[in-house]
């Protein structure tokens, strides 16, 4: 049995959890998330705690046990606190702006790059940093990754878009030796 899957999930006040055949719906102050159910996993709610248990001892049930518990815990955290990732734009003349639900990146190309944000994802720009936030952890990470892919950091000068907690391994440039 999964050690992660055994841990119960506490439901904070203000969060509504509905279990149906088609999926689990989690409602909270930050939004609504729907998770798919798996036939090998049983989910039950008792006194503001959710427990996830495998139906049998098959390999798939063991694989899904910890995964489904983690996805459900992330959904509960997302609708209460939310998730965010911060990206930093580094380079001379590199800028980032947010206009409505579009992130405008000026990162050394001959044209600005417009990145449209999907529904449920918000962005906020402060100087050379942009913060991506939302209630779905997977969607926030995917949008941050797509924005980073516009101009990944290069190893010589470190120019590009990077996560704030990311460290770029720098390479030495050309040496001025003789031929």
Number of C-alpha atoms within 10 A of each C-alpha: 13 16 8 14 21 15 14 15 18 15 19 13 9 11 18 16 19 11 15 11 9 11 13 18 17 20 20 21 14 17 17 19 18 17 15 14 16 17 12 18 18 16 18 10 16 9 7 14 12 19 17 23 22 23 14 12 10 10 9 14 20 19 15 20 24 21 14 22 24 17 16 24 16 18 25 26 20 25 23 20 13 19 20 19 19 17 21 22 26 18 16 10 9 16 19 20 19 18 12 11 15 16 22 17 22 18 22 16 10 7 9 14 17 15 16 15 16 12 9 14 17 19 22 18 19 11 11 15 20 24 18 22 23 23 27 25 18 12 18 23 16 11 19 22 17 12 22 18 13 14 18 17 21 15 14 13 14 17 19 21 27 25 20 14 10 9 10 15 10 11 11 8 9 7 6 6 5 4 3
